[in-house]
Amino acid sequence: MGFRSLQDCVRALEAAGELVVVDHPVDPRLEIAAIQRRLFRAGGPAVLFRHPRDTAFPILVNLYGTRRRVERIFADTLDRVRRLVELKIDPQAALQRPWRYWRAPLDALTMLPRSVGHGPALGHAIPLDRLPQVVSWPGDGGPFITLPAVYTEDPAAPGTRHSNLGMYRVQLAGNAYDPHHEVGLHYQLHRGIGIHHRRALDRGESLRVVITVGGAPALAVAAMMPLPEGLSELTFAGALAGHRIPMVRRPGRPAVYADADFAIEGTILPGTKPEGPFGDHLGYYARQHEFPVLHVDHVWHRPGAIWPATVVGRPPQEDTLFGWLVHELTGPIIPTVLPGVTSVHAVDAAGVHPLLLAVGSERYLPWRRSDRPAELLTQAAAILGQGQLSLAKYLLVVNGLDAPGLDAHDVPAFLHHLLERVDWRRDCHFHTETTIDTLDYSGSGFNAGSKLVVAGRGPAVRALPRELPAAVPLPPGFSTPRVCRPGIVALAGPAVEPRPVLAAPDEESIWKRCAAADWGADIDRLTAAIGSDHPLRPWPLVVVVDDPDFAAASLDNFLWVTFTRSNPAADVHGVEAGVRHKHWGCRGPLVIDARLKPHHAPPVEEDAEVGVRIDALCRRGGPLAGILG
């Protein structure tokens, strides 16, 4: 009934043909990550590197790499968790269908963590620098833990009941860290650890932290679940694991997950140190910034410990499957939390937070025919008030009553529906001088930028064009128009110089210089040229990019380029734009400037020499032959 340890999971997957053991010594610096990326793209097995270089511990990758494998790992518990979710939505269901929910009381008991006096996780003590040093991208500032479960307790109410378990970035070495006693702890806005840290500071105390790696696969999933504030992730982990999570209680110190493979215990020091760079889930390098430092007191590991790792980068990556699992388990709850909203989709291909799609409903005044969004805007405000959803940069919301069955997860159908009926004069609603994702460098500063809500309802007002004429007149500097989707054109604009670079020693001055720049003048020339009889006039959305062929090559490319490289208040323009009663709108196409700009972070790219080495390992007779090719 669920896996109690990572070792149990590895043995079961190997027996099922879902995991391969590799004895060849592979380098944790760049090589293992490059292999992981290829495994995920190919839908390949999980791989256990039994003898990686420069470490005594096996390294496991691609554990969550396919839906089939995720469903196998949680085969005994997924349906039980779904039933608990159903009861959360409708408690009366247990009375109406008792045969379906007879196990619910027993399953609910598994959600309660249990206290134990000892556990395998505390079996052996080792120095910090003996942990596996996995580096994913050439520009990374050092090795990172990519699947950590960071555990803290409320300083005002110690214990598991008010604990927080989060997946926060942990830098093991590099920069100015003491390699024997310090690690970097990167956490962002709207994360539970921040509440605990604030309370500790208010009490004049240091915050104790335990970083665990490995253990039951349910722990990693629970650590990244966007659970409501006040609901312990340990309770969700117990339900998904199928057993009560054992926590080793120790007087005056936070609990340690008893079945973890590794546990790092320490205290957050006063002040900060530079953390990063790190290739992150938007597909760019998160640059070096000041973040808290954890002074490490102890490092433990269990007998036979395995180090699980993944790669973070331009989606889709392995963490895409985490997003799918979140939707599977929590999607039905959305209407109970957000009345009138039937589906919400944080679009993975666009880096998750930059683009949010939602299907709402205009339920009020049913006798009055109106095409003006009303309740949709109330629902949009509610969505932006929900935890991590508040980090959305673009929120596109439509009326599901106009197209019954429309789901926000069907991105092509959603975009088609919206663009057929959106009125750019009325339906753009900006939020300026606000917060955006810490990892998003398209804004006006660290965590600073803008948002755009587009709300569309009513009957279609246009048929979306699908083809461009052979000749499209464009101003000097603009060229190569390409059709991305029905109603969407990408074209090349004048290159912005200088290009983004990884080294950014003076980030604030870069943002200030960019704030004074006038890249909009380029776009003004374009919008002025699109008159009433221009070939681009019927196209509701025009995106200016550096490489139109790349943007038009796939829907994922279009989404990634458009929504990760633009800041709505600065980069959204329009043909015949104007302001009326302080509301911005445009009569012609909406134009988004998605060119790379100097303040943007550079995209992550693989190391060519590492790629050559991996190619050699994959050739016939090589240690990866038959696994990757």
C-alpha positions as CSV (number, residue, x, y, z in Angstrom):
1,M,0.0,0.0,0.0
2,G,2.3,2.8,-1.3
3,F,6.1,2.9,-1.0
4,R,7.6,3.6,2.4
5,S,11.1,4.2,1.0
6,L,12.8,5.1,-2.2
7,Q,14.6,1.8,-2.2
8,D,11.2,-0.1,-2.3
9,C,10.1,2.0,-5.2
10,V,13.4,1.4,-7.1
11,R,13.1,-2.3,-6.7
12,A,9.4,-2.3,-7.8
13,L,10.1,-0.2,-10.9
14,E,13.1,-2.3,-11.9
15,A,11.0,-5.5,-11.7
16,A,8.3,-3.8,-13.8
17,G,10.8,-2.8,-16.5
18,E,10.4,0.9,-15.7
19,L,13.9,1.4,-14.3
20,V,17.4,0.6,-15.6
21,V,20.6,0.4,-13.5
22,V,23.8,1.8,-15.1
23,D,27.1,0.9,-13.6
24,H,29.2,3.1,-15.9
25,P,30.8,6.0,-14.0
26,V,29.0,9.1,-15.3
27,D,29.9,12.7,-14.2
28,P,27.3,14.5,-11.9
29,R,28.5,17.7,-13.4
30,L,26.4,18.3,-16.5
31,E,26.5,14.7,-17.9
32,I,23.7,13.2,-15.6
33,A,21.5,16.2,-16.3
34,A,22.0,16.0,-20.0
35,I,21.1,12.3,-19.9
36,Q,18.0,13.1,-17.8
37,R,16.8,15.7,-20.4
38,R,17.1,13.1,-23.2
39,L,15.4,10.4,-21.1
40,F,12.4,12.7,-20.5
41,R,12.1,13.8,-24.1
42,A,12.2,10.1,-25.2
43,G,9.7,9.0,-22.6
44,G,12.4,6.7,-21.3
45,P,12.8,4.8,-18.1
46,A,14.0,5.9,-14.7
47,V,17.8,5.4,-14.5
48,L,19.8,4.6,-11.4
49,F,23.5,5.5,-11.8
50,R,25.1,3.1,-9.3
51,H,28.6,4.5,-9.5
52,P,28.6,8.2,-10.4
53,R,31.9,9.9,-10.2
54,D,33.1,11.7,-7.1
55,T,30.4,10.5,-4.8
56,A,29.7,7.3,-2.9
57,F,26.0,7.5,-3.4
58,P,23.9,6.2,-6.4
59,I,22.0,9.0,-8.2
60,L,18.4,8.4,-9.5
61,V,16.9,10.4,-12.4
62,N,13.6,10.5,-14.4
63,L,11.6,8.9,-11.6
64,Y,8.6,10.9,-12.4
65,G,9.3,11.1,-16.1
66,T,6.1,9.6,-17.6
67,R,2.5,9.6,-16.7
68,R,2.5,5.8,-16.8
69,R,5.3,5.7,-14.2
70,V,3.7,8.3,-12.0
71,E,0.4,6.3,-12.1
72,R,2.3,3.1,-11.3
73,I,4.2,4.7,-8.3
74,F,0.9,5.9,-6.8
75,A,-1.3,3.0,-8.2
76,D,-2.6,2.1,-4.7
77,T,-3.4,5.5,-3.5
78,L,-4.4,7.9,-6.4
79,D,-8.0,6.8,-6.4
80,R,-8.2,7.0,-2.6
81,V,-7.0,10.6,-2.7
82,R,-9.5,11.4,-5.4
83,R,-12.3,10.1,-3.2
84,L,-11.1,12.2,-0.3
85,V,-11.2,15.2,-2.7
86,E,-14.7,14.3,-3.7
87,L,-15.8,14.2,-0.1
88,K,-14.2,17.6,0.5
89,I,-16.3,18.9,-2.3
90,D,-19.6,17.2,-1.3
91,P,-19.6,15.6,2.3
92,Q,-23.1,14.3,1.6
93,A,-21.7,11.9,-1.1
94,A,-20.7,9.5,1.7
95,L,-24.4,9.1,2.6
96,Q,-25.5,8.8,-1.0
97,R,-22.9,6.3,-2.2
98,P,-21.6,4.6,1.0
99,W,-20.0,1.7,-1.0
100,R,-17.7,4.1,-2.8
101,Y,-16.5,5.9,0.3
102,W,-16.5,3.1,3.0
103,R,-12.6,3.4,3.3
104,A,-12.7,7.2,3.7
105,P,-12.3,7.2,7.5
106,L,-9.3,4.8,7.3
107,D,-7.8,6.8,4.5
108,A,-8.2,10.0,6.5
109,L,-6.2,8.4,9.3
110,T,-3.2,8.1,7.0
111,M,-3.1,11.8,6.7
112,L,-2.0,12.2,10.3
113,P,1.8,12.1,10.7
114,R,3.0,9.9,13.5
115,S,5.8,10.5,16.0
116,V,8.6,8.0,16.3
117,G,11.8,7.8,18.4
118,H,14.2,6.9,15.7
119,G,14.4,6.2,12.0
120,P,16.8,5.1,9.1
121,A,17.4,8.7,8.0
122,L,19.6,9.3,11.1
123,G,21.6,6.2,10.5
124,H,24.9,7.8,9.4
125,A,26.5,11.2,9.8
126,I,28.7,12.6,7.0
127,P,30.3,16.0,6.1
128,L,28.3,18.3,3.9
129,D,30.7,18.2,1.0
130,R,30.3,14.4,0.6
131,L,26.7,14.9,-0.8
132,P,26.4,14.3,-4.5
133,Q,27.3,17.5,-6.4
134,V,24.9,17.5,-9.4
135,V,25.2,20.5,-11.8
136,S,22.5,20.8,-14.4
137,W,23.5,23.7,-16.7
138,P,26.9,25.2,-17.8
139,G,26.0,28.6,-16.2
140,D,24.8,27.3,-12.9
141,G,26.6,28.8,-9.9
142,G,27.3,25.4,-8.4
143,P,25.6,22.1,-7.5
144,F,21.9,22.3,-6.4
145,I,19.5,19.9,-4.7
146,T,16.7,19.7,-7.3
147,L,14.2,17.5,-5.4
148,P,14.4,18.8,-1.8
149,A,11.7,18.7,0.8
150,V,12.4,21.6,3.1
151,Y,10.7,21.2,6.5
152,T,10.1,24.0,9.0
153,E,7.8,24.3,12.1
154,D,5.9,27.4,13.3
155,P,8.1,29.0,16.0
156,A,5.0,30.0,17.9
157,A,3.5,26.5,17.7
158,P,6.2,23.9,17.3
159,G,5.2,20.4,16.0
160,T,4.0,18.8,12.8
161,R,0.5,20.2,13.0
162,H,1.6,23.7,11.9
163,S,4.6,22.6,9.8
164,N,5.5,23.5,6.3
165,L,7.0,21.3,3.7
166,G,8.2,23.1,0.5
167,M,10.3,22.4,-2.5
168,Y,12.7,25.4,-2.4
169,R,15.9,25.7,-4.3
170,V,19.0,24.6,-2.3
171,Q,22.5,25.5,-3.5
172,L,25.0,23.1,-2.0
173,A,28.3,24.8,-2.9
174,G,29.8,27.7,-4.8
175,N,29.7,31.5,-4.4
176,A,30.7,32.7,-1.0
177,Y,29.4,29.7,0.9
178,D,31.5,27.9,3.5
179,P,31.6,24.4,1.7
180,H,31.6,22.6,5.0
181,H,28.9,24.4,6.9
182,E,26.6,26.6,4.6
183,V,24.0,26.1,1.8
184,G,21.9,28.7,0.0
185,L,18.2,28.6,0.6
186,H,16.1,30.3,-2.2
187,Y,12.5,30.8,-1.5
188,Q,10.1,33.1,-3.3
189,L,6.9,35.0,-2.7
190,H,3.8,33.2,-1.2
191,R,5.8,30.3,0.2
192,G,5.0,28.9,3.6
193,I,8.5,29.0,4.9
194,G,8.4,32.8,4.6
195,I,5.7,32.9,7.3
196,H,7.7,30.8,9.6
197,H,10.9,32.8,9.0
198,R,9.0,36.1,9.6
199,R,7.6,34.8,12.9
200,A,11.0,33.6,14.0
201,L,12.5,37.0,13.3
202,D,9.7,38.7,15.2
203,R,10.4,36.5,18.2
204,G,14.1,37.2,18.0
205,E,14.8,33.6,17.2
206,S,16.6,31.7,14.5
207,L,14.6,29.4,12.3
208,R,15.5,25.7,12.4
209,V,15.3,23.9,9.0
210,V,15.5,20.3,8.0
211,I,16.1,19.6,4.3
212,T,15.3,16.0,3.3
213,V,16.1,14.3,0.0
214,G,14.5,11.0,-1.0
215,G,12.2,8.8,1.0
216,A,8.7,7.9,-0.2
217,P,8.0,9.4,-3.6
218,A,4.9,11.1,-2.1
219,L,7.1,13.5,-0.1
220,A,8.5,15.3,-3.2
221,V,5.0,15.6,-4.6
222,A,3.6,16.9,-1.4
223,A,6.4,19.4,-1.1
224,M,5.5,21.1,-4.3
225,M,1.7,20.9,-3.9
226,P,0.0,24.3,-3.8
227,L,-2.0,23.5,-0.6
228,P,-4.1,26.1,1.2
229,E,-2.3,27.9,4.0
230,G,-2.7,26.0,7.3
231,L,-3.0,22.6,5.7
232,S,0.2,20.6,6.4
233,E,1.8,19.0,3.4
234,L,2.6,16.0,5.7
235,T,-1.1,15.2,5.8
236,F,-1.3,15.2,2.0
237,A,1.9,13.1,1.8
238,G,0.4,10.5,4.1
239,A,-2.8,10.2,1.9
240,L,-0.7,9.9,-1.3
241,A,1.8,7.5,0.3
242,G,-0.9,5.3,1.8
243,H,0.6,5.4,5.3
244,R,1.2,7.8,8.1
245,I,4.4,9.7,7.6
246,P,6.9,8.9,10.4
247,M,8.6,11.9,12.0
248,V,11.4,11.6,14.5
249,R,10.6,14.0,17.3
250,R,13.6,15.6,19.3
251,P,13.3,18.0,22.2
252,G,13.9,21.6,21.1
253,R,14.6,20.7,17.4
254,P,12.3,20.2,14.4
255,A,11.2,16.7,13.5
256,V,13.1,14.7,10.9
257,Y,11.3,12.6,8.3
258,A,12.3,9.1,9.5
259,D,12.4,7.4,6.1
260,A,14.4,10.1,4.2
261,D,17.5,9.1,2.3
262,F,19.3,12.2,3.4
263,A,18.6,14.9,6.0
264,I,20.4,18.3,6.4
265,E,19.7,20.1,9.6
266,G,20.6,23.7,10.2
267,T,19.7,27.2,11.2
268,I,19.0,30.2,9.0
269,L,21.7,32.8,9.7
270,P,21.0,36.5,10.0
271,G,21.7,38.3,6.7
272,T,22.0,36.9,3.2
273,K,24.6,35.7,0.6
274,P,24.6,35.6,-3.2
275,E,22.7,32.5,-4.5
276,G,22.7,31.3,-8.1
277,P,22.8,31.6,-11.1
278,F,20.5,28.6,-11.8
279,G,18.8,27.4,-15.0
280,D,15.2,27.6,-13.9
281,H,11.7,26.5,-15.0
282,L,11.1,29.4,-17.3
283,G,13.9,28.2,-19.5
284,Y,16.3,31.0,-18.5
285,Y,19.0,31.5,-15.9
286,A,17.8,32.9,-12.6
287,R,20.6,35.4,-12.0
288,Q,22.6,35.7,-8.8
289,H,20.7,37.4,-6.0
290,E,20.9,37.7,-2.2
291,F,19.0,35.0,-0.3
292,P,19.0,33.4,3.2
293,V,21.9,31.1,4.2
294,L,21.4,27.9,6.1
295,H,24.2,27.1,8.6
296,V,24.4,23.3,8.6
297,D,24.7,21.6,11.9
298,H,24.3,17.9,10.8
299,V,24.0,15.9,7.7
300,W,22.7,12.3,7.9
301,H,21.9,9.5,5.5
302,R,20.2,6.2,5.8
303,P,21.9,2.8,4.9
304,G,21.8,2.3,1.2
305,A,20.8,5.9,0.5
306,I,19.9,7.0,-3.0
307,W,20.1,10.6,-4.3
308,P,17.1,11.5,-6.5
309,A,17.7,14.4,-8.9
310,T,15.9,16.1,-11.8
311,V,16.5,18.9,-14.2
312,V,14.8,22.3,-14.2
313,G,14.7,24.2,-17.5
314,R,12.5,25.2,-20.4
315,P,9.3,23.2,-20.2
316,P,8.3,20.5,-20.7
317,Q,10.7,18.9,-18.2
318,E,10.1,16.2,-15.5
319,D,8.4,18.7,-13.2
320,T,5.7,19.0,-15.9
321,L,4.3,15.7,-14.6
322,F,4.0,17.3,-11.2
323,G,1.8,19.9,-12.7
324,W,-0.3,17.2,-14.4
325,L,-0.7,15.4,-11.1
326,V,-1.7,18.5,-9.3
327,H,-4.5,19.1,-11.8
328,E,-5.6,15.4,-11.6
329,L,-6.0,15.7,-7.8
330,T,-7.1,19.2,-7.2
331,G,-8.9,20.2,-10.4
332,P,-12.3,19.2,-9.1
333,I,-11.9,21.5,-6.1
334,I,-11.6,24.7,-8.2
335,P,-15.3,25.5,-8.4
336,T,-15.6,25.2,-4.6
337,V,-12.7,27.7,-4.0
338,L,-13.5,30.0,-7.0
339,P,-17.3,30.1,-7.5
340,G,-18.2,30.2,-11.2
341,V,-14.8,29.1,-12.3
342,T,-14.8,25.6,-13.9
343,S,-11.1,25.3,-14.9
344,V,-7.8,27.0,-14.4
345,H,-4.6,26.2,-16.2
346,A,-1.1,27.5,-15.4
347,V,0.4,26.9,-18.8
348,D,3.6,24.8,-18.4
349,A,4.9,25.6,-21.9
350,A,4.9,29.3,-21.0
351,G,6.8,28.8,-17.7
352,V,3.7,28.3,-15.5
353,H,3.3,31.7,-13.8
354,P,3.6,33.9,-16.9
355,L,0.4,32.6,-18.5
356,L,-2.8,31.5,-16.7
357,L,-6.0,30.5,-18.6
358,A,-9.3,30.2,-16.9
359,V,-12.9,29.3,-17.9
360,G,-15.4,31.2,-15.8
361,S,-19.1,32.0,-16.2
362,E,-21.4,34.9,-16.6
363,R,-24.3,33.6,-14.4
364,Y,-26.0,36.8,-13.3
365,L,-28.8,38.7,-15.1
366,P,-29.5,35.8,-17.5
367,W,-32.4,37.7,-19.0
368,R,-30.2,40.5,-20.1
369,R,-28.1,40.0,-23.3
370,S,-24.7,41.5,-22.9
371,D,-21.3,41.0,-24.4
372,R,-19.5,43.0,-21.8
373,P,-17.5,40.9,-19.3
374,A,-18.9,41.4,-15.7
375,E,-18.7,38.4,-13.4
376,L,-15.6,37.3,-15.3
377,L,-13.7,40.2,-13.9
378,T,-14.8,39.4,-10.4
379,Q,-13.6,35.8,-10.9
380,A,-10.3,37.1,-12.3
381,A,-9.8,39.1,-9.2
382,A,-10.5,36.0,-7.1
383,I,-8.0,34.0,-9.1
384,L,-5.3,36.6,-8.6
385,G,-6.0,36.5,-4.9
386,Q,-5.2,32.8,-4.6
387,G,-1.6,32.1,-3.3
388,Q,0.7,31.3,-6.1
389,L,-1.9,32.1,-8.7
390,S,-1.4,35.7,-7.8
391,L,2.0,35.5,-9.6
392,A,0.3,35.2,-12.9
393,K,1.4,37.8,-15.4
394,Y,-1.1,37.2,-18.2
395,L,-4.6,36.0,-17.1
396,L,-6.9,35.1,-20.0
397,V,-10.5,34.3,-18.9
398,V,-13.5,33.4,-21.0
399,N,-17.2,32.6,-20.4
400,G,-17.7,28.9,-20.4
401,L,-21.4,29.4,-21.1
402,D,-20.5,30.6,-24.6
403,A,-18.9,27.2,-25.3
404,P,-20.1,24.4,-23.0
405,G,-17.3,21.9,-22.4
406,L,-14.5,24.3,-23.1
407,D,-11.5,23.4,-20.8
408,A,-8.6,25.7,-20.0
409,H,-6.2,22.8,-20.5
410,D,-7.1,22.6,-24.2
411,V,-4.8,25.6,-25.1
412,P,-5.5,25.7,-28.9
413,A,-9.2,25.6,-28.5
414,F,-9.1,28.2,-25.7
415,L,-7.0,30.6,-27.7
416,H,-9.2,30.2,-30.7
417,H,-12.3,30.8,-28.7
418,L,-10.9,34.0,-27.0
419,L,-9.5,35.5,-30.2
420,E,-12.8,35.0,-32.0
421,R,-14.7,37.2,-29.6
422,V,-12.2,39.5,-27.7
423,D,-12.7,43.3,-28.1
424,W,-9.4,44.9,-27.5
425,R,-11.1,48.3,-27.0
426,R,-12.8,47.0,-23.9
427,D,-11.3,43.7,-22.6
428,C,-7.8,44.6,-21.5
429,H,-7.4,45.3,-17.8
430,F,-3.9,46.1,-16.6
431,H,-2.4,45.9,-13.1
432,T,0.7,48.0,-13.0
433,E,3.5,48.4,-10.4
434,T,2.8,45.0,-8.9
435,T,4.6,41.7,-8.1
436,I,5.5,38.9,-10.5
437,D,7.4,35.7,-10.2
438,T,10.9,36.0,-8.7
439,L,12.3,34.1,-11.6
440,D,10.7,36.3,-14.3
441,Y,13.1,38.9,-15.6
442,S,10.8,40.6,-18.1
443,G,9.5,43.1,-15.5
444,S,10.8,46.4,-14.1
445,G,12.8,45.0,-11.2
446,F,13.2,42.0,-8.9
447,N,9.7,40.6,-8.3
448,A,8.4,43.8,-9.9
449,G,6.3,44.1,-13.1
450,S,2.7,44.2,-14.3
451,K,-0.2,42.0,-15.1
452,L,-2.8,41.9,-17.9
453,V,-6.3,40.4,-17.5
454,V,-8.1,39.7,-20.8
455,A,-11.7,38.8,-20.3
456,G,-13.8,37.8,-23.3
457,R,-17.4,36.8,-23.6
458,G,-20.3,36.8,-26.1
459,P,-20.7,35.6,-29.7
460,A,-17.8,35.5,-32.1
461,V,-17.1,38.9,-33.7
462,R,-14.6,37.7,-36.3
463,A,-13.5,34.7,-38.3
464,L,-9.8,34.1,-37.5
465,P,-7.6,34.4,-40.6
466,R,-5.2,31.5,-41.3
467,E,-3.1,32.6,-44.3
468,L,-1.0,35.7,-45.1
469,P,-0.6,37.1,-48.6
470,A,2.7,36.6,-50.3
471,A,3.7,40.2,-49.7
472,V,3.1,42.0,-46.4
473,P,4.4,45.6,-46.4
474,L,6.3,46.3,-43.2
475,P,8.3,49.3,-41.8
476,P,12.1,49.2,-42.1
477,G,13.6,46.7,-39.5
478,F,10.5,44.4,-39.5
479,S,10.3,41.3,-41.6
480,T,9.5,37.6,-42.0
481,P,5.8,37.4,-40.9
482,R,4.8,33.9,-40.0
483,V,1.5,32.4,-39.0
484,C,1.7,30.8,-35.5
485,R,-2.0,29.9,-35.0
486,P,-5.3,31.0,-36.5
487,G,-5.4,34.7,-35.8
488,I,-1.8,35.0,-34.6
489,V,1.2,36.3,-36.5
490,A,4.8,36.5,-35.4
491,L,7.2,38.8,-37.2
492,A,10.8,39.9,-36.7
493,G,11.5,43.3,-35.2
494,P,14.7,45.3,-35.0
495,A,17.2,43.5,-32.7
496,V,17.5,45.0,-29.3
497,E,21.1,45.6,-28.1
498,P,22.9,44.7,-26.0
499,R,21.7,41.1,-25.7
500,P,21.1,39.5,-22.3
501,V,24.1,38.1,-20.6
502,L,24.5,35.8,-17.6
503,A,26.8,38.1,-15.7
504,A,24.8,40.9,-14.1
505,P,26.9,42.4,-11.3
506,D,24.7,45.5,-11.1
507,E,21.1,44.3,-11.6
508,E,19.4,47.4,-10.3
509,S,21.3,49.7,-12.7
510,I,20.4,47.5,-15.6
511,W,16.7,47.7,-14.8
512,K,17.0,51.5,-14.4
513,R,18.6,51.9,-17.8
514,C,16.0,49.7,-19.4
515,A,13.2,51.6,-17.8
516,A,14.5,54.7,-19.6
517,A,14.9,52.9,-22.9
518,D,12.3,53.4,-25.6
519,W,11.9,50.1,-27.5
520,G,8.3,51.0,-27.8
521,A,9.3,53.5,-30.6
522,D,10.0,50.5,-32.8
523,I,6.5,49.1,-32.2
524,D,4.9,52.5,-32.7
525,R,6.3,52.5,-36.3
526,L,4.7,49.1,-36.8
527,T,1.3,50.0,-35.4
528,A,1.2,53.2,-37.4
529,A,1.8,51.2,-40.6
530,I,-1.2,48.9,-40.0
531,G,-4.0,50.9,-41.5
532,S,-7.5,49.8,-42.2
533,D,-6.5,48.0,-45.5
534,H,-3.2,46.5,-44.3
535,P,-2.9,42.7,-44.6
536,L,-2.3,42.4,-40.8
537,R,-5.4,44.3,-39.8
538,P,-7.7,41.3,-39.6
539,W,-5.2,39.4,-37.4
540,P,-6.2,40.0,-33.7
541,L,-2.8,39.2,-32.3
542,V,0.6,40.2,-33.6
543,V,3.8,39.3,-31.8
544,V,7.2,40.9,-32.5
545,V,10.0,38.4,-31.9
546,D,13.7,37.8,-32.7
547,D,13.1,34.6,-34.7
548,P,9.6,34.2,-36.2
549,D,10.4,30.8,-37.7
550,F,11.2,29.5,-34.2
551,A,8.1,31.1,-32.7
552,A,5.8,29.6,-35.4
553,A,7.4,26.2,-35.4
554,S,5.2,24.9,-32.5
555,L,2.5,26.1,-30.1
556,D,5.0,25.5,-27.2
557,N,7.5,27.8,-28.9
558,F,5.0,30.6,-29.4
559,L,3.8,30.4,-25.8
560,W,7.3,30.3,-24.4
561,V,8.6,33.3,-26.4
562,T,5.5,35.5,-26.1
563,F,4.7,35.2,-22.5
564,T,8.2,34.8,-20.9
565,R,9.7,37.8,-22.9
566,S,7.1,40.5,-22.3
567,N,6.0,42.7,-19.5
568,P,2.4,43.7,-20.1
569,A,2.5,47.4,-19.1
570,A,5.7,48.0,-21.1
571,D,5.4,45.5,-24.0
572,V,1.7,45.4,-24.9
573,H,0.8,47.8,-27.7
574,G,-2.1,48.1,-30.1
575,V,-3.1,49.5,-33.5
576,E,-5.1,52.8,-33.0
577,A,-4.6,52.6,-29.2
578,G,-6.0,55.1,-26.8
579,V,-7.1,55.8,-23.3
580,R,-10.6,56.6,-22.3
581,H,-11.6,57.1,-18.7
582,K,-8.2,55.8,-17.8
583,H,-8.9,52.5,-19.6
584,W,-6.5,51.5,-22.3
585,G,-7.7,49.8,-25.5
586,C,-7.1,49.5,-29.2
587,R,-9.2,49.3,-32.3
588,G,-6.9,47.1,-34.4
589,P,-4.6,44.2,-33.6
590,L,-3.0,43.8,-30.2
591,V,0.8,43.9,-30.6
592,I,3.1,42.2,-28.0
593,D,6.8,43.0,-28.1
594,A,8.5,39.7,-27.2
595,R,12.0,40.5,-28.3
596,L,14.9,39.7,-25.9
597,K,16.0,42.8,-24.1
598,P,19.1,43.6,-22.0
599,H,17.4,43.2,-18.6
600,H,16.1,39.7,-19.5
601,A,18.0,36.7,-18.4
602,P,19.7,34.6,-21.1
603,P,18.0,31.3,-22.1
604,V,19.6,28.1,-20.9
605,E,21.6,26.1,-23.5
606,E,23.3,22.8,-23.3
607,D,27.1,22.3,-23.4
608,A,28.0,21.0,-26.8
609,E,31.0,19.0,-25.6
610,V,28.9,17.3,-23.0
611,G,26.4,16.4,-25.8
612,V,29.2,14.7,-27.8
613,R,30.2,12.6,-24.7
614,I,26.6,11.5,-24.2
615,D,26.3,10.6,-27.9
616,A,29.3,8.3,-27.4
617,L,27.7,6.6,-24.4
618,C,24.5,6.0,-26.5
619,R,26.3,4.3,-29.4
620,R,26.0,0.5,-30.0
621,G,27.9,-1.2,-27.2
622,G,27.9,1.9,-25.0
623,P,26.5,1.9,-21.5
624,L,23.4,3.8,-22.5
625,A,22.8,1.9,-25.8
626,G,19.2,0.6,-25.8
627,I,18.2,3.2,-23.2
628,L,18.6,6.3,-25.2
629,G,19.5,4.9,-28.6
